[in-house]
């Protein structure tokens, strides 16, 4: 069976923990899009880790971790990440890399930095990991597929062709040093030697796994609101963050995805620029940021302070719908125990009209939050393992959100550890 784990919002929902936990039941875990531009924080018996390219299931010795064809594959970064976990006592994970994955080139990262620099105050808040230039090249058909590393003649010709194009931009638009094509070709040969033992026809491998009725987890990066089609465009990422893209980014039939777990925080947070209707500021935001997550709300990749807000039912319902969520995992609920009152954004006021539908970005920029205030529970809930034992106001908060989302909340995370989770029978 195939299950997808995806974000309902802007990313930063705690998907890493949920994937890590559900990895116990999985045979195969697939990263199917994105690159090293966003991280998942995981806490387990080996310690605390921020993973960026590796799937969150690498800590189990019974799983195979796959980098799918939809991923922006930064080869040296991947191997640095493998080494970083093995050096801390984690058994060497079983990794497969799709022969159709495309390679994050060193110049993609430079172009990302140069463009943000050029845009100045009008930048997109990029993590400068090379993601937009990478996907631009992929769809302009001048990217490098892993399979191309193994034909030196074809590779050399393509390197020369691409360098000609890139060097015109570097010289005349960015006024930066040109790319040395010989040096780049030799770098790619090193990449080939690094990745060679792991390369696999992943689509064929997964086809066989489905025939054998294996449990496959698809792990998404970021969340629905960062999708280039259905997110807060243009302040989005450059690959589809939706569960349905998992079929393409892994190489399986769409009808095989039977369950979609959308992960949502019990409050809102976001890294980077873009519209954020329920955002809060000042001391109120600082207090929530300080208490949030594990050690505070700061980006796993950038270390940037996350933007904070109250739970946005409009955005989350939309995110769940676009993800095709069959269930919801609500995370970091334990953080909210200090609050006397809990605002929930239940509508947007746009030009004097209240809507419960998530609009396009132009209208979103005018939206003001419409709140419903629920009473807080004012006590610590970490350590509680049964739903019935949660404080009454805490259960009311969960059930109110569930009604707004129109999707059952089946898991409630009440702490950063793998086991700190409450399962609800729905």
QUIGIGI-V635834 format. One line per field, one symbol per residue. burial: + if it has 16 or more other ideal C-beta (glycine too) atoms within 10 Angstrom, else -. Layout:
burial = ???
This chain:
burial = -++++++++++++++++++++++--+++++++++++++++++++----+-++++++++++--+++++++++++++-+++-++--+----+--+-++++++++++++++++++++++-------+-++++++++++-++----++-+-++-----++-++--++--++--+-----+--+-+--++-++--++--+--+++-++-++--++----+++++++++++++--+++--+++++++++++++-++++---++--+++++++++++++-+++++++----+--++-++++--++++++--+++++++++++++++++++++++++++++++++-+--+++++++-+-------++----+--+-++---+-++---+--+-----++--+--++-+++-++-+-++++++++++-+++-+--
